[in-house]
Amino acid sequence: MGFALETARDSLAKQAGANIHDHRATLTAAVVLDIALRNLVAALDRKASQ
């Protein structure tokens, strides 16, 4: 889970400065953060099942 959490934090930090008026930047941020969140939830689910 540590790797997923670190990746999520890194993605959040990188996307925090995305220009909300730039369609491509907004879409990229949404996709990157969606992937990071899905990976984090999967890691939490794996940990909960142990």
PDBQT receptor file of N, H, CA, C and O in Angstrom, charges set to zero:
ATOM      1  N   MET A   1       0.810  -1.187   0.000  1.00  0.00    +0.000 N 
ATOM      2  CA  MET A   1       0.000   0.000   0.000  1.00  0.00    +0.000 C 
ATOM      3  C   MET A   1       0.860   1.260   0.000  1.00  0.00    +0.000 C 
ATOM      4  O   MET A   1       0.436   2.302  -0.501  1.00  0.00    +0.000 OA
ATOM      5  N   GLY A   2       2.048   1.172   0.551  1.00  0.00    +0.000 N 
ATOM      6  H   GLY A   2       2.393   0.327   0.958  1.00  0.00    +0.000 HD
ATOM      7  CA  GLY A   2       2.928   2.328   0.613  1.00  0.00    +0.000 C 
ATOM      8  C   GLY A   2       3.217   2.926  -0.748  1.00  0.00    +0.000 C 
ATOM      9  O   GLY A   2       3.240   4.147  -0.907  1.00  0.00    +0.000 OA
ATOM     10  N   PHE A   3       3.442   2.055  -1.742  1.00  0.00    +0.000 N 
ATOM     11  H   PHE A   3       3.424   1.064  -1.613  1.00  0.00    +0.000 HD
ATOM     12  CA  PHE A   3       3.737   2.527  -3.096  1.00  0.00    +0.000 C 
ATOM     13  C   PHE A   3       2.523   3.237  -3.687  1.00  0.00    +0.000 C 
ATOM     14  O   PHE A   3       2.665   4.286  -4.314  1.00  0.00    +0.000 OA
ATOM     15  N   ALA A   4       1.333   2.674  -3.493  1.00  0.00    +0.000 N 
ATOM     16  H   ALA A   4       1.218   1.821  -2.984  1.00  0.00    +0.000 HD
ATOM     17  CA  ALA A   4       0.109   3.290  -4.028  1.00  0.00    +0.000 C 
ATOM     18  C   ALA A   4      -0.143   4.643  -3.379  1.00  0.00    +0.000 C 
ATOM     19  O   ALA A   4      -0.551   5.589  -4.052  1.00  0.00    +0.000 OA
ATOM     20  N   LEU A   5       0.095   4.741  -2.089  1.00  0.00    +0.000 N 
ATOM     21  H   LEU A   5       0.426   3.973  -1.542  1.00  0.00    +0.000 HD
ATOM     22  CA  LEU A   5      -0.107   6.004  -1.377  1.00  0.00    +0.000 C 
ATOM     23  C   LEU A   5       0.896   7.054  -1.847  1.00  0.00    +0.000 C 
ATOM     24  O   LEU A   5       0.540   8.211  -2.069  1.00  0.00    +0.000 OA
ATOM     25  N   GLU A   6       2.127   6.645  -1.993  1.00  0.00    +0.000 N 
ATOM     26  H   GLU A   6       2.416   5.705  -1.812  1.00  0.00    +0.000 HD
ATOM     27  CA  GLU A   6       3.158   7.577  -2.466  1.00  0.00    +0.000 C 
ATOM     28  C   GLU A   6       2.856   8.043  -3.891  1.00  0.00    +0.000 C 
ATOM     29  O   GLU A   6       3.021   9.221  -4.210  1.00  0.00    +0.000 OA
ATOM     30  N   THR A   7       2.419   7.126  -4.736  1.00  0.00    +0.000 N 
ATOM     31  H   THR A   7       2.285   6.170  -4.477  1.00  0.00    +0.000 HD
ATOM     32  CA  THR A   7       2.068   7.470  -6.109  1.00  0.00    +0.000 C 
ATOM     33  C   THR A   7       0.886   8.433  -6.143  1.00  0.00    +0.000 C 
ATOM     34  O   THR A   7       0.881   9.385  -6.923  1.00  0.00    +0.000 OA
ATOM     35  N   ALA A   8      -0.116   8.189  -5.296  1.00  0.00    +0.000 N 
ATOM     36  H   ALA A   8      -0.112   7.415  -4.662  1.00  0.00    +0.000 HD
ATOM     37  CA  ALA A   8      -1.281   9.078  -5.231  1.00  0.00    +0.000 C 
ATOM     38  C   ALA A   8      -0.867  10.475  -4.776  1.00  0.00    +0.000 C 
ATOM     39  O   ALA A   8      -1.314  11.474  -5.339  1.00  0.00    +0.000 OA
ATOM     40  N   ARG A   9      -0.026  10.540  -3.772  1.00  0.00    +0.000 N 
ATOM     41  H   ARG A   9       0.337   9.729  -3.315  1.00  0.00    +0.000 HD
ATOM     42  CA  ARG A   9       0.450  11.855  -3.298  1.00  0.00    +0.000 C 
ATOM     43  C   ARG A   9       1.235  12.588  -4.380  1.00  0.00    +0.000 C 
ATOM     44  O   ARG A   9       1.073  13.793  -4.572  1.00  0.00    +0.000 OA
ATOM     45  N   ASP A  10       2.086  11.847  -5.080  1.00  0.00    +0.000 N 
ATOM     46  H   ASP A  10       2.218  10.868  -4.923  1.00  0.00    +0.000 HD
ATOM     47  CA  ASP A  10       2.889  12.430  -6.148  1.00  0.00    +0.000 C 
ATOM     48  C   ASP A  10       1.990  12.940  -7.277  1.00  0.00    +0.000 C 
ATOM     49  O   ASP A  10       2.192  14.040  -7.791  1.00  0.00    +0.000 OA
ATOM     50  N   SER A  11       1.008  12.140  -7.655  1.00  0.00    +0.000 N 
ATOM     51  H   SER A  11       0.844  11.246  -7.238  1.00  0.00    +0.000 HD
ATOM     52  CA  SER A  11       0.082  12.549  -8.713  1.00  0.00    +0.000 C 
ATOM     53  C   SER A  11      -0.694  13.790  -8.304  1.00  0.00    +0.000 C 
ATOM     54  O   SER A  11      -0.874  14.707  -9.105  1.00  0.00    +0.000 OA
ATOM     55  N   LEU A  12      -1.147  13.820  -7.077  1.00  0.00    +0.000 N 
ATOM     56  H   LEU A  12      -1.000  13.074  -6.426  1.00  0.00    +0.000 HD
ATOM     57  CA  LEU A  12      -1.888  14.976  -6.581  1.00  0.00    +0.000 C 
ATOM     58  C   LEU A  12      -1.023  16.235  -6.610  1.00  0.00    +0.000 C 
ATOM     59  O   LEU A  12      -1.478  17.301  -7.025  1.00  0.00    +0.000 OA
ATOM     60  N   ALA A  13       0.209  16.104  -6.174  1.00  0.00    +0.000 N 
ATOM     61  H   ALA A  13       0.579  15.238  -5.838  1.00  0.00    +0.000 HD
ATOM     62  CA  ALA A  13       1.117  17.256  -6.178  1.00  0.00    +0.000 C 
ATOM     63  C   ALA A  13       1.395  17.749  -7.594  1.00  0.00    +0.000 C 
ATOM     64  O   ALA A  13       1.431  18.955  -7.839  1.00  0.00    +0.000 OA
ATOM     65  N   LYS A  14       1.591  16.824  -8.522  1.00  0.00    +0.000 N 
ATOM     66  H   LYS A  14       1.561  15.844  -8.323  1.00  0.00    +0.000 HD
ATOM     67  CA  LYS A  14       1.894  17.206  -9.904  1.00  0.00    +0.000 C 
ATOM     68  C   LYS A  14       0.704  17.860 -10.587  1.00  0.00    +0.000 C 
ATOM     69  O   LYS A  14       0.877  18.772 -11.396  1.00  0.00    +0.000 OA
ATOM     70  N   GLN A  15      -0.496  17.404 -10.271  1.00  0.00    +0.000 N 
ATOM     71  H   GLN A  15      -0.636  16.663  -9.615  1.00  0.00    +0.000 HD
ATOM     72  CA  GLN A  15      -1.686  17.910 -10.956  1.00  0.00    +0.000 C 
ATOM     73  C   GLN A  15      -2.300  19.126 -10.280  1.00  0.00    +0.000 C 
ATOM     74  O   GLN A  15      -3.214  19.738 -10.833  1.00  0.00    +0.000 OA
ATOM     75  N   ALA A  16      -1.823  19.487  -9.106  1.00  0.00    +0.000 N 
ATOM     76  H   ALA A  16      -1.080  18.990  -8.657  1.00  0.00    +0.000 HD
ATOM     77  CA  ALA A  16      -2.389  20.613  -8.361  1.00  0.00    +0.000 C 
ATOM     78  C   ALA A  16      -2.296  21.923  -9.135  1.00  0.00    +0.000 C 
ATOM     79  O   ALA A  16      -3.142  22.802  -8.970  1.00  0.00    +0.000 OA
ATOM     80  N   GLY A  17      -1.303  22.056  -9.954  1.00  0.00    +0.000 N 
ATOM     81  H   GLY A  17      -0.615  21.342 -10.088  1.00  0.00    +0.000 HD
ATOM     82  CA  GLY A  17      -1.114  23.289 -10.705  1.00  0.00    +0.000 C 
ATOM     83  C   GLY A  17      -1.741  23.296 -12.084  1.00  0.00    +0.000 C 
ATOM     84  O   GLY A  17      -1.478  24.198 -12.879  1.00  0.00    +0.000 OA
ATOM     85  N   ALA A  18      -2.564  22.309 -12.380  1.00  0.00    +0.000 N 
ATOM     86  H   ALA A  18      -2.778  21.576 -11.734  1.00  0.00    +0.000 HD
ATOM     87  CA  ALA A  18      -3.178  22.241 -13.711  1.00  0.00    +0.000 C 
ATOM     88  C   ALA A  18      -4.058  23.464 -13.957  1.00  0.00    +0.000 C 
ATOM     89  O   ALA A  18      -4.787  23.912 -13.071  1.00  0.00    +0.000 OA
ATOM     90  N   ASN A  19      -3.978  23.981 -15.143  1.00  0.00    +0.000 N 
ATOM     91  H   ASN A  19      -3.386  23.617 -15.862  1.00  0.00    +0.000 HD
ATOM     92  CA  ASN A  19      -4.758  25.151 -15.537  1.00  0.00    +0.000 C 
ATOM     93  C   ASN A  19      -6.198  24.721 -15.816  1.00  0.00    +0.000 C 
ATOM     94  O   ASN A  19      -6.449  23.986 -16.771  1.00  0.00    +0.000 OA
ATOM     95  N   ILE A  20      -7.141  25.172 -14.994  1.00  0.00    +0.000 N 
ATOM     96  H   ILE A  20      -6.937  25.770 -14.218  1.00  0.00    +0.000 HD
ATOM     97  CA  ILE A  20      -8.531  24.742 -15.159  1.00  0.00    +0.000 C 
ATOM     98  C   ILE A  20      -9.175  25.316 -16.420  1.00  0.00    +0.000 C 
ATOM     99  O   ILE A  20     -10.261  24.885 -16.810  1.00  0.00    +0.000 OA
ATOM    100  N   HIS A  21      -8.527  26.266 -17.048  1.00  0.00    +0.000 N 
ATOM    101  H   HIS A  21      -7.645  26.615 -16.731  1.00  0.00    +0.000 HD
ATOM    102  CA  HIS A  21      -9.047  26.845 -18.279  1.00  0.00    +0.000 C 
ATOM    103  C   HIS A  21      -8.495  26.142 -19.514  1.00  0.00    +0.000 C 
ATOM    104  O   HIS A  21      -8.881  26.458 -20.639  1.00  0.00    +0.000 OA
ATOM    105  N   ASP A  22      -7.610  25.207 -19.304  1.00  0.00    +0.000 N 
ATOM    106  H   ASP A  22      -7.297  24.950 -18.390  1.00  0.00    +0.000 HD
ATOM    107  CA  ASP A  22      -7.003  24.438 -20.395  1.00  0.00    +0.000 C 
ATOM    108  C   ASP A  22      -7.655  23.055 -20.407  1.00  0.00    +0.000 C 
ATOM    109  O   ASP A  22      -7.441  22.244 -19.506  1.00  0.00    +0.000 OA
ATOM    110  N   HIS A  23      -8.448  22.805 -21.436  1.00  0.00    +0.000 N 
ATOM    111  H   HIS A  23      -8.622  23.463 -22.168  1.00  0.00    +0.000 HD
ATOM    112  CA  HIS A  23      -9.199  21.543 -21.516  1.00  0.00    +0.000 C 
ATOM    113  C   HIS A  23      -8.273  20.330 -21.427  1.00  0.00    +0.000 C 
ATOM    114  O   HIS A  23      -8.560  19.380 -20.699  1.00  0.00    +0.000 OA
ATOM    115  N   ARG A  24      -7.186  20.361 -22.150  1.00  0.00    +0.000 N 
ATOM    116  H   ARG A  24      -6.952  21.133 -22.742  1.00  0.00    +0.000 HD
ATOM    117  CA  ARG A  24      -6.262  19.216 -22.151  1.00  0.00    +0.000 C 
ATOM    118  C   ARG A  24      -5.644  19.000 -20.768  1.00  0.00    +0.000 C 
ATOM    119  O   ARG A  24      -5.538  17.863 -20.311  1.00  0.00    +0.000 OA
ATOM    120  N   ALA A  25      -5.239  20.074 -20.106  1.00  0.00    +0.000 N 
ATOM    121  H   ALA A  25      -5.325  20.998 -20.478  1.00  0.00    +0.000 HD
ATOM    122  CA  ALA A  25      -4.640  19.964 -18.768  1.00  0.00    +0.000 C 
ATOM    123  C   ALA A  25      -5.659  19.430 -17.766  1.00  0.00    +0.000 C 
ATOM    124  O   ALA A  25      -5.321  18.611 -16.911  1.00  0.00    +0.000 OA
ATOM    125  N   THR A  26      -6.889  19.884 -17.868  1.00  0.00    +0.000 N 
ATOM    126  H   THR A  26      -7.164  20.549 -18.562  1.00  0.00    +0.000 HD
ATOM    127  CA  THR A  26      -7.940  19.418 -16.968  1.00  0.00    +0.000 C 
ATOM    128  C   THR A  26      -8.235  17.952 -17.194  1.00  0.00    +0.000 C 
ATOM    129  O   THR A  26      -8.360  17.187 -16.237  1.00  0.00    +0.000 OA
ATOM    130  N   LEU A  27      -8.346  17.553 -18.441  1.00  0.00    +0.000 N 
ATOM    131  H   LEU A  27      -8.244  18.174 -19.218  1.00  0.00    +0.000 HD
ATOM    132  CA  LEU A  27      -8.606  16.145 -18.771  1.00  0.00    +0.000 C 
ATOM    133  C   LEU A  27      -7.456  15.256 -18.325  1.00  0.00    +0.000 C 
ATOM    134  O   LEU A  27      -7.681  14.173 -17.784  1.00  0.00    +0.000 OA
ATOM    135  N   THR A  28      -6.233  15.702 -18.548  1.00  0.00    +0.000 N 
ATOM    136  H   THR A  28      -6.050  16.582 -18.987  1.00  0.00    +0.000 HD
ATOM    137  CA  THR A  28      -5.061  14.940 -18.120  1.00  0.00    +0.000 C 
ATOM    138  C   THR A  28      -5.051  14.778 -16.603  1.00  0.00    +0.000 C 
ATOM    139  O   THR A  28      -4.813  13.680 -16.099  1.00  0.00    +0.000 OA
ATOM    140  N   ALA A  29      -5.304  15.844 -15.886  1.00  0.00    +0.000 N 
ATOM    141  H   ALA A  29      -5.498  16.736 -16.295  1.00  0.00    +0.000 HD
ATOM    142  CA  ALA A  29      -5.335  15.781 -14.423  1.00  0.00    +0.000 C 
ATOM    143  C   ALA A  29      -6.416  14.810 -13.950  1.00  0.00    +0.000 C 
ATOM    144  O   ALA A  29      -6.188  14.025 -13.030  1.00  0.00    +0.000 OA
ATOM    145  N   ALA A  30      -7.575  14.861 -14.570  1.00  0.00    +0.000 N 
ATOM    146  H   ALA A  30      -7.761  15.499 -15.318  1.00  0.00    +0.000 HD
ATOM    147  CA  ALA A  30      -8.668  13.973 -14.179  1.00  0.00    +0.000 C 
ATOM    148  C   ALA A  30      -8.301  12.504 -14.385  1.00  0.00    +0.000 C 
ATOM    149  O   ALA A  30      -8.569  11.668 -13.522  1.00  0.00    +0.000 OA
ATOM    150  N   VAL A  31      -7.699  12.198 -15.504  1.00  0.00    +0.000 N 
ATOM    151  H   VAL A  31      -7.481  12.878 -16.205  1.00  0.00    +0.000 HD
ATOM    152  CA  VAL A  31      -7.326  10.811 -15.796  1.00  0.00    +0.000 C 
ATOM    153  C   VAL A  31      -6.221  10.330 -14.858  1.00  0.00    +0.000 C 
ATOM    154  O   VAL A  31      -6.302   9.228 -14.315  1.00  0.00    +0.000 OA
ATOM    155  N   VAL A  32      -5.200  11.144 -14.669  1.00  0.00    +0.000 N 
ATOM    156  H   VAL A  32      -5.134  12.039 -15.110  1.00  0.00    +0.000 HD
ATOM    157  CA  VAL A  32      -4.090  10.771 -13.789  1.00  0.00    +0.000 C 
ATOM    158  C   VAL A  32      -4.586  10.542 -12.362  1.00  0.00    +0.000 C 
ATOM    159  O   VAL A  32      -4.200   9.567 -11.716  1.00  0.00    +0.000 OA
ATOM    160  N   LEU A  33      -5.434  11.434 -11.875  1.00  0.00    +0.000 N 
ATOM    161  H   LEU A  33      -5.747  12.226 -12.399  1.00  0.00    +0.000 HD
ATOM    162  CA  LEU A  33      -5.938  11.302 -10.509  1.00  0.00    +0.000 C 
ATOM    163  C   LEU A  33      -6.911  10.129 -10.377  1.00  0.00    +0.000 C 
ATOM    164  O   LEU A  33      -6.956   9.481  -9.331  1.00  0.00    +0.000 OA
ATOM    165  N   ASP A  34      -7.683   9.851 -11.418  1.00  0.00    +0.000 N 
ATOM    166  H   ASP A  34      -7.647  10.377 -12.268  1.00  0.00    +0.000 HD
ATOM    167  CA  ASP A  34      -8.568   8.689 -11.404  1.00  0.00    +0.000 C 
ATOM    168  C   ASP A  34      -7.767   7.401 -11.284  1.00  0.00    +0.000 C 
ATOM    169  O   ASP A  34      -8.118   6.521 -10.498  1.00  0.00    +0.000 OA
ATOM    170  N   ILE A  35      -6.707   7.288 -12.048  1.00  0.00    +0.000 N 
ATOM    171  H   ILE A  35      -6.422   8.003 -12.687  1.00  0.00    +0.000 HD
ATOM    172  CA  ILE A  35      -5.856   6.095 -11.995  1.00  0.00    +0.000 C 
ATOM    173  C   ILE A  35      -5.220   5.955 -10.620  1.00  0.00    +0.000 C 
ATOM    174  O   ILE A  35      -5.194   4.863 -10.052  1.00  0.00    +0.000 OA
ATOM    175  N   ALA A  36      -4.708   7.059 -10.085  1.00  0.00    +0.000 N 
ATOM    176  H   ALA A  36      -4.730   7.946 -10.546  1.00  0.00    +0.000 HD
ATOM    177  CA  ALA A  36      -4.071   7.015  -8.764  1.00  0.00    +0.000 C 
ATOM    178  C   ALA A  36      -5.083   6.607  -7.690  1.00  0.00    +0.000 C 
ATOM    179  O   ALA A  36      -4.765   5.810  -6.808  1.00  0.00    +0.000 OA
ATOM    180  N   LEU A  37      -6.289   7.148  -7.764  1.00  0.00    +0.000 N 
ATOM    181  H   LEU A  37      -6.547   7.796  -8.481  1.00  0.00    +0.000 HD
ATOM    182  CA  LEU A  37      -7.314   6.812  -6.783  1.00  0.00    +0.000 C 
ATOM    183  C   LEU A  37      -7.723   5.343  -6.891  1.00  0.00    +0.000 C 
ATOM    184  O   LEU A  37      -7.885   4.669  -5.874  1.00  0.00    +0.000 OA
ATOM    185  N   ARG A  38      -7.888   4.854  -8.097  1.00  0.00    +0.000 N 
ATOM    186  H   ARG A  38      -7.756   5.402  -8.923  1.00  0.00    +0.000 HD
ATOM    187  CA  ARG A  38      -8.246   3.439  -8.286  1.00  0.00    +0.000 C 
ATOM    188  C   ARG A  38      -7.154   2.515  -7.734  1.00  0.00    +0.000 C 
ATOM    189  O   ARG A  38      -7.452   1.502  -7.102  1.00  0.00    +0.000 OA
ATOM    190  N   ASN A  39      -5.893   2.874  -7.977  1.00  0.00    +0.000 N 
ATOM    191  H   ASN A  39      -5.651   3.697  -8.490  1.00  0.00    +0.000 HD
ATOM    192  CA  ASN A  39      -4.784   2.068  -7.450  1.00  0.00    +0.000 C 
ATOM    193  C   ASN A  39      -4.747   2.106  -5.924  1.00  0.00    +0.000 C 
ATOM    194  O   ASN A  39      -4.475   1.092  -5.281  1.00  0.00    +0.000 OA
ATOM    195  N   LEU A  40      -5.015   3.254  -5.360  1.00  0.00    +0.000 N 
ATOM    196  H   LEU A  40      -5.235   4.078  -5.883  1.00  0.00    +0.000 HD
ATOM    197  CA  LEU A  40      -5.019   3.390  -3.903  1.00  0.00    +0.000 C 
ATOM    198  C   LEU A  40      -6.157   2.575  -3.287  1.00  0.00    +0.000 C 
ATOM    199  O   LEU A  40      -5.954   1.893  -2.282  1.00  0.00    +0.000 OA
ATOM    200  N   VAL A  41      -7.335   2.639  -3.871  1.00  0.00    +0.000 N 
ATOM    201  H   VAL A  41      -7.501   3.193  -4.686  1.00  0.00    +0.000 HD
ATOM    202  CA  VAL A  41      -8.471   1.862  -3.364  1.00  0.00    +0.000 C 
ATOM    203  C   VAL A  41      -8.185   0.365  -3.486  1.00  0.00    +0.000 C 
ATOM    204  O   VAL A  41      -8.506  -0.399  -2.576  1.00  0.00    +0.000 OA
ATOM    205  N   ALA A  42      -7.593  -0.054  -4.582  1.00  0.00    +0.000 N 
ATOM    206  H   ALA A  42      -7.331   0.567  -5.321  1.00  0.00    +0.000 HD
ATOM    207  CA  ALA A  42      -7.246  -1.469  -4.751  1.00  0.00    +0.000 C 
ATOM    208  C   ALA A  42      -6.251  -1.914  -3.685  1.00  0.00    +0.000 C 
ATOM    209  O   ALA A  42      -6.369  -3.013  -3.144  1.00  0.00    +0.000 OA
ATOM    210  N   ALA A  43      -5.276  -1.066  -3.384  1.00  0.00    +0.000 N 
ATOM    211  H   ALA A  43      -5.180  -0.173  -3.824  1.00  0.00    +0.000 HD
ATOM    212  CA  ALA A  43      -4.291  -1.400  -2.342  1.00  0.00    +0.000 C 
ATOM    213  C   ALA A  43      -4.969  -1.485  -0.976  1.00  0.00    +0.000 C 
ATOM    214  O   ALA A  43      -4.662  -2.375  -0.184  1.00  0.00    +0.000 OA
ATOM    215  N   LEU A  44      -5.876  -0.574  -0.705  1.00  0.00    +0.000 N 
ATOM    216  H   LEU A  44      -6.125   0.149  -1.349  1.00  0.00    +0.000 HD
ATOM    217  CA  LEU A  44      -6.604  -0.614   0.570  1.00  0.00    +0.000 C 
ATOM    218  C   LEU A  44      -7.482  -1.866   0.660  1.00  0.00    +0.000 C 
ATOM    219  O   LEU A  44      -7.580  -2.477   1.725  1.00  0.00    +0.000 OA
ATOM    220  N   ASP A  45      -8.110  -2.244  -0.432  1.00  0.00    +0.000 N 
ATOM    221  H   ASP A  45      -8.031  -1.748  -1.296  1.00  0.00    +0.000 HD
ATOM    222  CA  ASP A  45      -8.922  -3.468  -0.460  1.00  0.00    +0.000 C 
ATOM    223  C   ASP A  45      -8.067  -4.703  -0.204  1.00  0.00    +0.000 C 
ATOM    224  O   ASP A  45      -8.468  -5.601   0.537  1.00  0.00    +0.000 OA
ATOM    225  N   ARG A  46      -6.879  -4.745  -0.824  1.00  0.00    +0.000 N 
ATOM    226  H   ARG A  46      -6.554  -4.016  -1.426  1.00  0.00    +0.000 HD
ATOM    227  CA  ARG A  46      -5.977  -5.887  -0.598  1.00  0.00    +0.000 C 
ATOM    228  C   ARG A  46      -5.560  -5.947   0.859  1.00  0.00    +0.000 C 
ATOM    229  O   ARG A  46      -5.521  -7.026   1.452  1.00  0.00    +0.000 OA
ATOM    230  N   LYS A  47      -5.248  -4.796   1.442  1.00  0.00    +0.000 N 
ATOM    231  H   LYS A  47      -5.280  -3.920   0.961  1.00  0.00    +0.000 HD
ATOM    232  CA  LYS A  47      -4.828  -4.770   2.843  1.00  0.00    +0.000 C 
ATOM    233  C   LYS A  47      -5.973  -5.190   3.759  1.00  0.00    +0.000 C 
ATOM    234  O   LYS A  47      -5.753  -5.904   4.737  1.00  0.00    +0.000 OA
ATOM    235  N   ALA A  48      -7.178  -4.758   3.453  1.00  0.00    +0.000 N 
ATOM    236  H   ALA A  48      -7.357  -4.177   2.659  1.00  0.00    +0.000 HD
ATOM    237  CA  ALA A  48      -8.341  -5.098   4.278  1.00  0.00    +0.000 C 
ATOM    238  C   ALA A  48      -8.669  -6.588   4.225  1.00  0.00    +0.000 C 
ATOM    239  O   ALA A  48      -9.208  -7.145   5.181  1.00  0.00    +0.000 OA
ATOM    240  N   SER A  49      -8.346  -7.218   3.125  1.00  0.00    +0.000 N 
ATOM    241  H   SER A  49      -7.908  -6.766   2.349  1.00  0.00    +0.000 HD
ATOM    242  CA  SER A  49      -8.673  -8.641   2.971  1.00  0.00    +0.000 C 
ATOM    243  C   SER A  49      -7.642  -9.551   3.640  1.00  0.00    +0.000 C 
ATOM    244  O   SER A  49      -7.854 -10.761   3.722  1.00  0.00    +0.000 OA
ATOM    245  N   GLN A  50      -6.552  -8.999   4.108  1.00  0.00    +0.000 N 
ATOM    246  H   GLN A  50      -6.380  -8.017   4.041  1.00  0.00    +0.000 HD
ATOM    247  CA  GLN A  50      -5.505  -9.817   4.744  1.00  0.00    +0.000 C 
ATOM    248  C   GLN A  50      -5.868 -10.153   6.166  1.00  0.00    +0.000 C 
ATOM    249  O   GLN A  50      -5.106 -10.832   6.853  1.00  0.00    +0.000 OA
TER     250      GLN A  50
